[in-house]
Amino acid sequence: MLELLEPLHPKMVHFPVALFITALILEVLSFINKKDVWHKSALILYVLAALMTPLVVRTGMWEVERIGLSHPILDSHRLFALWTMWVSLMSLPLLYLLYKEKQKWLKPIFVCLIIAVAVLVTLAGHYGGTMVYEYGVGAGAF
């Protein structure tokens, strides 16, 4: 049964990537349409994605250990994945406080955070995709 789960990282990584990017799109739509429901949806997706990132990052580290992965692009992939995780996780208490206390500052700060995290997760995905599709790193694990 465990063999069906390995490799776990490629099976999980696309969820937070899609959620962060979708949150950004919803936030842009909320700005254009002036609909608060889009903003609330973006916040929910952002929080879900942020909470998933530690598990996804950890599964990537397990893959590195499991197959003895070593590649120069891996360092860039790992760096941007860790930045994505830490920025998104560290933003959660701030977003919570702003949501509860000073809602007028929530949207501008959230926009900055979601743009930053979307850029970071896109760069992490770019380097991960480059490792697999251009260099075949980890592709033999399937």
Residue pairs with C-beta under 8 A, 6 or more apart in sequence:
5 11
6 66
6 141
7 63
7 66
7 67
7 138
7 141
7 142
8 59
8 62
8 63
9 56
9 59
9 60
9 62
9 63
10 132
10 138
10 142
12 52
12 55
12 56
12 59
13 56
13 59
13 60
13 125
13 128
15 49
15 52
15 56
16 49
16 50
16 52
16 53
16 56
16 84
16 121
17 121
17 125
19 45
19 46
19 48
19 49
19 52
20 45
20 46
20 49
20 84
20 88
20 114
20 117
20 118
20 121
21 118
21 121
21 122
22 42
22 45
23 41
23 42
23 43
23 45
23 46
23 49
23 114
23 118
24 42
24 114
24 115
24 118
26 38
26 39
26 41
26 42
26 45
27 38
27 39
27 42
27 110
27 111
27 114
29 35
29 38
30 36
30 37
30 38
30 39
30 42
31 111
39 107
39 110
42 110
42 114
43 95
43 99
43 110
46 88
46 95
46 110
46 113
46 114
46 117
47 92
47 95
49 88
50 88
50 89
50 91
50 92
50 117
51 92
53 81
53 84
53 85
53 88
53 89
54 85
54 89
56 81
57 81
57 82
57 85
60 77
60 78
60 81
63 69
63 138
63 141
64 74
66 141
67 138
67 140
67 141
69 137
69 138
71 131
71 135
71 137
73 127
73 130
73 131
73 135
73 137
74 127
74 131
74 137
76 123
76 127
77 124
77 127
77 128
77 131
80 120
80 121
80 123
80 124
80 127
81 124
81 128
83 120
83 124
84 117
84 120
84 121
84 124
87 113
87 116
87 117
87 120
88 113
88 117
91 113
91 117
94 109
95 106
95 109
95 110
95 113
98 105
98 106
98 109
98 110
99 106
131 137
131 138
132 138
132 139
